[in-house]
Amino acid sequence: MLRARGSRFRIRWDRAHSVYCQHQKCWLIDAGQTSETAFVGGINLTAANMGSPGHLGEGKRHDLYVEVTGPSATDVHHNFVQRWNEASERESEGGCWGHAPSDVLSFPKRISKPRGASIVQIQRMVHEGRYADGHATPGGSPYDIATGERSILEQYERAIEAARRSIYIENQAIPIPRIAIKLEEALRRGVDVVMLVPAEPEDHVRAARQNPARRDFFNRIDALGRYENFTLVGIAAPDERGGRNNIYVHAKIMLVDDEWATIGSCNLHVYSLSGHSEMNAAFWDPIVVRALRCQLLSEHLDEDTAHLDDHAALGLYREAAHANRIRGESRDYNWRGLAFSMAPEAYGK
C-alpha cells in the first residue's frame, strides 16, 4: 500500500534508560496538517494484539486506544519530534533506516485547531537525562526535559485524591504502594473502587508474592480488600466446552466520578512509574467519560448501566462480580457477563 502511494518509510531505534524500555504506544497521522490525528493507548501493534487467531480475534485480550485531535494532537507531534531527533541509536550502525542519522525534524510551529468540546491533556513519564531539547510546544513554555517528566504519576495521585464517588481502574498491574495508599485513603472517604487486572498474574507477580522483601508491597494491596467498597476483578469469556477462559487485561485506564479519565500506556507498576517512557491522554468531559464507563460495563456485565450513576453502576459491578465468583467456585459458568471478583490477599499465590 505504501509503495503504491510512493510513500517513504523511516525508522530510528531508541533505547530507554538502563534496564527500562520505551513503552509509549502512540501513532500520529498528518502531523502539522489540518487533519492531524493521534492515537494514544496501550495496544502494541503486533500479532498478539491486533486480532490474529488465538488473540484479540478470539476475545482473549482487553485493551484500549483513544483517538485525539486538536491542540493535544500537537503535543503528541511534539513528543515524536523530541524522541526522533534525540533517538539514542541514530548514530549507531543499524540504528536508523531509510534516511541519514543527521536528519532532524522540525518541532510543530502551530497548534491544531480545536476539535470538539473535551479538555484533553497529554502526560508522560520520561526518565531524567534521556532527552535534552526542551523546545516549547506552540504557545507554551520551554520545559526542562533533561530533568525528566512524571506528570502521569502526578495526575494519577491528584485524580485519586480528588475522587468523591467512584474510581474505576483497568490495568495490567496491581498498584505500587504509593498509589495503593492513595486508593486506601479514597476508600476511607467512602469512594467506590473497582480494579480490573489480569486474572492470571504474571510469573514475576507470583515470584514477588513469595519474596519477603516485597511484603510491604502486597500488604498494601491486601489492605484494600478489607474495605467493602473495594473490588478486585478479572474477566473471563465462555469457551466451547462450557467453561470460561480468562481474558488478559492489557488496558491502562482510570475513570473518576464519571467526569475525568486517562487512557494510555502507563502501568501502575514500578517500571512504568520509575523508568519507562510512557504516554497517557487525560480528558475532562462528563459526557465522554460517562459513555466510556457505560460501554466498558456493558461489555463486562452484559448490562446497560446508562440509567445508573457511577456509584450505583460500580455497586452493580461488585454484585455481579461476586455472584459470578461464587458460581465459578461451584463450576457453574452461567455468568452474568464476564467479570468475577478475586480476593486481593490471594492474588499472586
C-alpha positions in Angstrom: 0.0 0.0 0.0 2.8 2.4 0.9 4.7 1.6 -2.3 1.7 2.2 -4.4 1.4 5.7 -2.9 5.1 6.5 -3.4 5.5 6.8 0.4 8.7 6.8 2.3 9.4 4.6 5.4 11.9 5.7 8.0 12.9 4.1 11.3 15.0 5.0 14.3 15.8 2.8 17.3 15.6 4.5 20.7 16.6 2.9 24.0 15.3 3.9 27.4 17.3 4.5 30.5 19.2 1.5 31.9 17.0 -1.7 32.1 13.8 0.2 31.2 12.0 0.4 27.9 10.4 2.9 25.6 6.8 1.8 26.4 4.8 4.6 24.7 2.2 3.4 22.2 1.2 6.3 20.0 0.5 6.9 16.3 0.4 10.3 14.6 -1.2 10.9 11.2 -0.9 14.0 9.1 1.4 15.8 11.6 1.1 19.5 11.4 -1.8 19.4 8.9 -5.4 20.4 9.5 -6.3 16.7 9.6 -3.7 15.9 12.3 -4.9 12.9 14.3 -3.2 11.0 17.1 -3.8 7.6 18.8 -2.7 7.1 22.4 -3.2 4.0 24.4 -1.9 0.6 25.5 -2.2 -1.5 22.3 1.0 -2.9 20.8 0.5 -3.3 17.1 1.7 -6.9 17.0 0.0 -10.2 16.0 -0.7 -10.9 19.7 -2.8 -7.7 20.0 -4.3 -7.0 16.6 -6.7 -9.8 16.0 -4.7 -12.8 14.9 -6.1 -16.2 15.7 -5.9 -17.0 19.4 -5.6 -13.4 20.4 -7.9 -10.4 20.0 -9.7 -12.1 17.3 -11.0 -14.6 19.8 -11.5 -12.2 22.7 -8.5 -13.2 24.8 -7.1 -9.7 25.3 -8.6 -6.4 26.5 -7.0 -3.1 25.6 -7.8 0.5 24.5 -6.7 3.4 22.4 -8.1 6.9 22.4 -8.2 9.0 19.2 -7.1 12.6 19.8 -7.5 15.6 17.5 -7.0 19.3 18.0 -4.3 21.0 20.2 -3.5 17.9 22.2 -2.6 16.0 19.0 0.1 18.7 18.5 1.6 17.7 21.9 1.8 14.1 20.6 3.5 15.5 17.5 6.0 17.5 19.7 6.8 14.3 21.7 7.5 12.4 18.5 9.9 15.1 17.2 11.7 15.2 20.5 12.2 11.5 20.6 13.1 11.2 16.9 15.8 14.0 17.0 17.5 12.5 20.1 16.9 8.8 19.4 19.7 7.0 21.2 20.8 4.7 18.4 20.6 7.1 15.5 24.4 7.3 15.2 25.0 3.6 15.7 25.4 1.0 13.0 21.9 -0.2 12.1 20.4 2.5 14.4 18.3 4.1 11.6 16.8 3.0 8.3 15.8 4.9 5.2 17.5 8.2 6.0 20.7 9.8 7.3 21.2 9.8 11.0 21.9 13.6 10.9 18.4 14.3 9.6 16.2 16.2 12.1 12.5 17.0 12.2 11.1 20.5 12.9 9.1 21.0 16.1 5.5 21.9 15.4 5.1 25.6 14.8 1.3 26.0 15.3 -1.4 24.4 17.3 -4.1 22.3 15.6 -7.5 23.9 15.7 -9.8 22.8 18.5 -12.0 19.8 17.6 -14.8 19.0 19.9 -15.6 20.1 23.5 -13.4 17.8 25.6 -10.5 19.2 27.5 -7.6 16.9 26.8 -4.1 16.8 28.3 -1.1 14.7 27.3 1.1 13.4 30.1 4.3 11.5 30.0 6.8 9.6 32.1 10.4 10.3 30.9 13.5 9.4 32.8 15.9 12.2 33.6 18.8 12.6 31.3 17.0 10.9 28.5 16.5 14.0 26.3 17.9 17.5 26.4 15.9 19.7 24.0 13.2 21.4 26.0 11.8 23.3 23.0 8.4 24.7 23.8 5.2 23.5 22.2 3.5 26.2 20.2 2.3 28.9 22.6 3.8 27.0 25.5 6.8 27.5 27.8 10.1 25.7 27.5 10.3 22.6 29.6 13.5 21.2 31.2 13.0 17.7 29.9 16.6 16.9 30.9 15.3 16.6 34.5 12.6 14.2 33.3 8.9 14.2 33.5 6.5 12.5 35.9 3.2 14.0 35.0 1.3 10.7 34.6 2.1 9.7 38.2 1.3 13.2 39.5 -2.1 13.1 37.7 -2.9 9.6 39.0 -2.3 10.8 42.5 -4.3 14.0 42.1 -7.2 12.3 40.5 -7.5 9.7 43.2 -7.2 12.4 45.9 -10.0 14.4 44.2 -12.4 11.4 43.8 -15.7 11.9 45.7 -17.8 9.0 44.5 -16.1 6.4 42.2 -12.8 5.2 40.8 -12.8 2.6 38.1 -9.3 1.2 37.1 -8.2 -1.2 34.4 -4.5 -2.0 34.5 -2.1 -4.7 33.6 -0.5 -4.4 37.1 -1.7 -4.1 40.7 -0.6 -0.7 42.0 2.7 0.2 43.7 2.4 1.1 47.4 2.4 4.9 46.6 -0.8 4.5 44.6 -2.3 1.9 46.9 -2.0 4.3 49.8 -3.9 6.9 47.8 -6.6 4.3 47.0 -7.0 3.3 50.6 -7.4 7.0 51.6 -10.2 7.2 49.0 -11.9 4.1 50.3 -11.9 5.6 53.8 -13.7 8.6 52.3 -16.4 6.2 51.1 -15.3 6.2 47.4 -16.3 3.1 45.5 -13.2 1.5 43.8 -13.3 -1.3 41.2 -10.0 -2.5 39.8 -9.8 -4.8 36.8 -6.4 -6.7 36.4 -5.3 -9.9 34.7 -7.0 -12.8 36.4 -3.8 -14.9 35.9 -0.9 -12.9 37.4 2.3 -13.0 35.5 5.1 -15.1 36.8 7.0 -12.1 38.3 4.0 -11.3 40.4 3.9 -14.8 41.8 7.6 -14.7 42.5 7.3 -11.3 44.2 4.5 -12.7 46.4 6.9 -15.3 47.8 9.7 -12.7 48.3 9.8 -11.5 52.0 11.4 -8.2 50.8 8.2 -7.4 48.8 5.9 -8.0 51.8 5.1 -4.3 52.2 4.0 -4.1 48.5 1.4 -6.9 48.9 0.4 -5.7 52.4 -0.8 -2.5 50.8 -2.8 -4.5 48.2 -4.2 -6.8 50.9 -5.3 -3.8 52.9 -7.6 -2.7 50.1 -9.5 -5.9 50.4 -10.7 -5.1 53.9 -13.0 -2.4 52.6 -16.5 -3.4 51.4 -16.3 -0.6 48.8 -13.3 -2.2 47.1 -13.5 -4.9 44.4 -10.6 -6.6 42.6 -11.9 -8.3 39.4 -10.8 -10.3 36.4 -12.8 -11.1 33.3 -13.3 -14.5 31.6 -15.2 -15.4 28.4 -17.2 -18.5 27.7 -15.4 -21.3 25.8 -16.6 -24.0 23.5 -16.5 -26.6 26.4 -19.0 -24.7 28.6 -16.3 -23.3 30.8 -14.5 -19.9 30.9 -11.2 -18.7 29.6 -9.5 -15.7 31.3 -9.2 -12.6 29.2 -5.8 -10.9 29.6 -6.2 -7.3 30.7 -3.6 -5.1 29.0 -5.5 -1.8 29.3 -4.2 1.1 31.3 -7.1 3.4 32.2 -8.8 5.1 35.1 -12.2 6.8 35.4 -13.1 9.1 38.3 -16.6 10.3 39.3 -17.9 9.9 35.7 -16.1 13.2 35.0 -12.4 12.5 34.3 -10.5 9.7 32.6 -7.0 8.7 31.5 -6.1 6.2 28.8 -2.5 5.4 27.8 0.5 3.1 28.1 1.4 3.6 31.8 1.0 0.6 34.1 0.8 1.1 37.9 4.0 -0.9 38.4 7.4 0.3 39.4 8.9 0.1 35.9 6.3 2.4 34.3 6.4 4.8 37.2 10.2 4.9 37.6 12.0 4.4 34.4 9.9 3.5 31.3 8.9 6.2 28.8 5.1 6.4 28.8 2.3 8.5 27.4 -1.3 8.9 28.5 -4.1 11.2 27.4 -6.4 12.5 30.2 -9.7 14.2 29.5 -12.2 16.2 31.4 -15.7 15.6 29.8 -18.6 14.1 31.8 -20.4 13.1 28.6 -17.5 11.2 27.1 -16.3 9.7 30.4 -19.8 8.5 31.3 -20.3 7.0 27.8 -17.0 5.2 28.2 -18.0 3.8 31.6 -21.3 2.6 30.2 -19.5 0.9 27.2 -17.0 -0.9 29.4 -19.5 -2.1 31.9 -21.9 -3.2 29.2 -19.0 -5.4 27.9 -18.1 -6.8 31.3 -21.6 -7.1 32.8 -23.7 -7.7 29.7 -26.0 -5.0 31.1 -26.7 -1.4 30.2 -25.9 1.0 33.1 -26.9 4.2 31.3 -29.8 4.7 33.7 -27.4 4.5 36.7 -25.0 7.0 38.2 -21.4 6.0 38.7 -21.9 5.0 42.3 -24.8 2.7 41.6 -23.1 1.3 38.5 -20.0 0.2 40.4 -22.3 -1.3 43.1 -23.9 -3.4 40.3 -20.4 -4.3 39.1 -19.4 -5.5 42.6 -22.7 -7.5 43.0 -22.4 -9.2 39.6 -18.6 -10.0 40.0 -19.2 -11.5 43.5 -22.1 -13.6 42.2 -20.0 -14.9 39.2 -17.1 -15.8 41.6 -19.4 -17.9 43.7 -20.9 -19.7 40.6 -17.4 -20.3 39.3 -16.2 -21.9 42.5 -19.0 -24.4 42.1 -18.2 -24.9 38.4 -21.3 -23.1 37.3 -20.2 -20.8 34.4 -23.6 -19.5 33.5 -22.5 -16.0 34.5 -23.9 -12.5 34.3 -21.3 -11.0 31.9 -17.6 -11.6 32.1 -16.4 -10.1 35.4 -15.7 -12.1 38.6 -14.2 -10.9 41.9 -10.9 -12.0 43.3 -9.5 -11.9 46.9 -6.7 -9.3 47.0 -4.8 -11.3 49.7 -4.8 -14.4 47.4 -3.7 -12.6 44.2 -0.4 -14.0 43.0 -0.4 -17.0 45.4 
